[in-house]
């Protein structure tokens, strides 16, 4: 009998199924490793700055080592003031990452309740008109004006970023509330006399928290970039406190002389942090999709 004449048997199909399962398992394991690395970066950088001994004082210049290229003593080199770039890059994570996370948390706490209660009535119309007015302005301009009015400092940066980011949560939570308010379980809750607050949080937000959580992680990544831009422009945290944006600004002037390290390493640290937050957001979204499909 020729090979072409052999019947197709079910064991071959089972092998294909096992191959697909193995491929899926390999992808899941690779994703888990990537997410673990991302979490280690986001959590590890601030903890390293707070508890690990840095090789050099990030605030003390060394006049004998100005603009030194990376070497065994200064791993990332030094800047134009003789400050160790490695120590300052790690120290900057202690401020930039917590500020981004705090601003995101504040914008979520303010934006989600506003969005849940802005689905109808005159109050909802007023809230959405204000949100539309904010959306018409550039984000960085709003943040700069807010910081200038408040005077500057880490707390003012948190408030400014929260003001910029809150409209995203208002729109997202409002869209979720609009989509779910006609669901049967929401109508049943209203029929038995549940209060609007209980319906909003126990029945609507409880079934929409997944998209809000994904948006929160992405907002933290965007906030990190906005914070770096504000510090780059000199309207964020005041020197000599190290921040990634201010370090990049200081390093730009050194690029003309070919001294790339002063700007390259803080930029790399910022991109790693932003990329890690995006990886975590993608993992959360994938997990939520699987839970929804399993229902």
C-alpha positions in Angstrom: 0.0 0.0 0.0 1.4 3.4 -0.9 1.9 6.0 1.7 -0.8 8.1 0.1 -3.2 5.3 0.7 -2.7 5.1 4.5 -5.8 6.2 6.5 -5.7 9.2 8.7 -6.0 8.1 12.2 -7.0 9.9 15.4 -3.6 9.5 17.1 -2.2 12.0 14.6 -4.8 14.4 15.6 -4.0 13.8 19.2 -0.3 14.6 18.5 -1.3 17.9 16.9 -3.4 18.7 19.9 -0.6 18.0 22.3 1.7 20.1 20.1 -0.7 23.0 20.4 -1.0 22.6 24.1 2.8 22.5 24.4 3.1 25.6 22.3 0.5 27.4 24.5 2.2 26.3 27.6 5.6 27.5 26.3 4.1 30.9 25.5 2.4 31.1 28.9 5.7 30.3 30.6 7.6 32.9 28.6 4.9 35.5 29.4 5.1 34.6 33.1 8.9 35.1 33.0 8.5 38.4 31.2 5.9 39.6 33.7 8.1 38.6 36.6 11.0 40.6 35.2 8.7 43.6 34.7 7.4 43.4 38.3 11.0 43.0 39.5 12.0 46.2 37.7 9.1 48.3 39.0 9.4 47.1 42.6 13.2 46.5 42.7 14.4 49.9 41.5 12.8 52.0 44.3 13.7 49.3 46.9 17.3 49.3 45.7 17.4 53.1 46.0 15.9 53.0 49.5 17.8 50.1 51.1 20.7 49.0 48.9 24.0 50.8 49.5 24.9 52.9 46.4 28.5 53.0 45.3 28.6 56.8 45.4 26.6 59.6 47.0 24.1 60.7 44.4 24.1 64.3 45.6 27.9 64.8 46.1 30.0 65.8 43.1 33.5 64.6 42.6 35.5 67.5 41.1 38.3 65.0 40.1 36.0 62.9 38.0 34.0 65.3 35.8 32.4 63.8 32.6 34.2 60.4 33.1 33.2 57.6 30.8 31.9 54.3 32.3 34.6 52.4 34.1 35.2 50.1 37.1 34.7 52.9 39.6 31.8 54.8 38.0 29.8 52.1 36.2 27.7 54.5 34.2 30.3 57.3 34.2 29.8 60.8 35.7 28.0 63.9 34.5 29.3 67.4 33.9 29.3 68.1 37.7 31.2 64.9 38.6 28.2 63.1 40.0 28.0 59.3 39.6 25.3 58.5 37.0 24.6 55.0 38.2 23.8 56.2 41.8 21.7 59.0 40.5 19.8 56.8 38.1 18.9 54.4 40.8 18.1 57.2 43.2 15.8 58.8 40.7 13.7 55.7 40.6 12.9 56.3 44.3 11.1 59.5 43.3 9.8 59.0 39.7 8.1 55.6 40.1 6.3 56.3 43.4 5.1 59.7 42.1 3.7 58.1 38.9 2.0 55.4 40.9 0.6 57.9 43.5 -0.7 60.2 40.7 -2.4 57.2 39.0 -4.0 56.1 42.2 -5.3 59.6 43.0 -6.7 60.0 39.4 -8.4 56.6 39.7 -10.0 57.4 43.1 -11.3 60.7 41.7 -12.2 59.7 38.2 -14.0 56.4 38.7 -16.8 57.7 41.0 -17.3 60.7 38.8 -17.7 58.5 35.8 -20.1 56.1 37.5 -22.4 58.9 38.5 -22.1 60.9 35.3 -24.4 58.7 33.3 -27.5 60.9 33.4 -28.9 64.1 34.8 -27.7 67.6 34.9 -24.7 66.8 37.1 -23.5 64.2 34.6 -23.8 66.7 31.7 -21.8 69.3 33.7 -19.1 66.7 34.5 -18.7 65.6 30.9 -18.6 69.2 29.6 -15.7 69.8 32.0 -14.0 66.6 30.8 -14.4 67.6 27.2 -12.9 71.0 27.9 -9.8 69.3 29.5 -9.5 67.0 26.5 -9.3 70.0 24.1 -6.0 71.1 25.8 -2.6 69.5 25.5 -1.7 67.4 28.5 1.7 68.8 29.1 0.3 72.4 29.1 -2.2 71.5 31.7 0.4 69.9 33.9 2.9 72.8 33.5 0.2 75.4 34.4 -0.9 73.3 37.4 2.6 72.9 38.8 3.4 76.6 38.3 0.2 77.6 40.1 1.0 75.2 43.0 4.7 76.1 43.3 6.5 72.9 42.4 7.6 69.8 44.4 6.8 66.1 44.3 3.4 66.5 45.9 2.5 69.2 43.3 3.6 66.9 40.5 1.4 64.2 41.8 -1.6 66.5 41.9 -0.8 67.9 38.4 -0.5 64.4 36.9 -3.7 63.3 38.6 -5.6 66.3 37.2 -4.4 65.3 33.7 -5.1 61.5 34.1 -8.5 61.6 35.9 -10.5 62.4 32.7 -9.4 59.0 31.3 -11.0 57.2 34.2 -14.1 59.3 34.1 -14.7 58.4 30.4 -13.9 54.8 30.9 -16.0 54.2 34.0 -18.9 56.2 32.4 -18.8 54.1 29.3 -18.8 50.9 31.4 -21.7 52.2 33.5 -23.7 53.1 30.3 -23.1 49.7 28.9 -24.1 47.8 32.1 -26.9 49.8 33.5 -29.5 48.0 31.3 -28.2 44.6 32.4 -30.7 42.4 34.2 -28.8 42.1 37.4 -28.6 46.0 37.6 -32.3 46.3 36.9 -33.0 43.7 39.5 -30.9 45.5 42.1 -32.8 48.7 41.4 -36.1 46.9 41.6 -35.4 45.6 45.1 -34.5 49.0 46.4 -30.7 49.1 46.3 -29.2 52.6 46.5 -27.5 54.2 43.5 -24.2 54.1 45.3 -24.5 50.3 46.0 -25.6 49.7 42.4 -22.7 51.7 41.0 -20.0 50.0 43.0 -21.4 46.5 43.8 -23.0 45.8 40.5 -21.5 48.0 37.8 -17.9 48.7 38.9 -17.5 45.1 40.2 -18.1 43.9 36.6 -16.0 46.5 35.0 -12.9 46.7 37.2 -10.8 44.7 34.8 -10.7 47.4 32.1 -10.1 50.0 34.8 -7.2 48.1 36.2 -5.6 47.8 32.7 -6.1 51.5 32.1 -4.5 52.2 35.5 -1.4 50.4 34.6 -1.2 52.1 31.2 -1.9 55.5 32.9 1.1 54.8 35.3 3.3 54.3 32.2 2.0 57.5 30.6 2.5 59.4 33.9 6.1 58.3 34.1 6.7 59.8 30.7 4.9 63.0 31.6 6.9 63.3 34.8 10.1 62.9 32.8 9.0 65.6 30.4 8.1 68.0 33.2 11.5 67.5 34.9 13.2 67.8 31.5 11.6 71.2 31.1 12.6 72.2 34.6 9.1 72.6 36.0 9.0 69.4 38.2 11.0 68.5 41.2 13.8 71.0 41.9 17.5 70.0 41.7 19.7 68.7 43.1 17.2 65.9 43.7 17.9 63.4 40.8 15.1 62.6 38.4 15.3 60.8 35.0 14.0 63.8 33.1 16.4 66.3 34.7 19.3 63.9 34.1 18.4 63.5 30.5 18.3 67.3 30.2 21.8 67.6 31.7 23.1 64.9 29.5 21.8 66.4 26.2 24.5 69.2 26.4 27.2 66.5 26.8 26.1 64.7 23.6 27.6 67.5 21.5 31.0 66.5 22.9 30.4 62.8 22.3 29.7 62.1 26.0 26.7 59.9 25.4 26.5 58.1 28.8 25.0 61.0 30.8 21.8 60.9 28.8 21.7 57.3 27.6 21.5 55.5 31.0 18.7 57.5 32.6 16.8 57.3 29.3 17.3 53.5 29.3 16.1 53.3 32.9 12.9 55.3 32.1 12.2 53.2 29.0 12.6 50.0 31.0 10.2 51.2 33.6 7.6 52.3 31.0 8.0 49.1 29.1 7.6 47.0 32.2 4.3 48.8 33.1 3.1 48.1 29.6 4.0 44.4 29.9 2.1 44.2 33.2 -0.9 45.9 31.6 -0.9 43.3 28.8 -0.7 40.4 31.2 -3.6 41.8 33.2 -5.7 42.2 30.0 -4.9 38.6 28.9 -5.8 37.2 32.3 -9.1 39.1 32.3 -10.0 37.9 28.7 -9.4 34.3 29.8 -11.6 34.7 32.8 -14.3 36.2 30.7 -14.1 33.4 28.2 -14.3 30.8 31.0 -17.6 32.2 32.3 
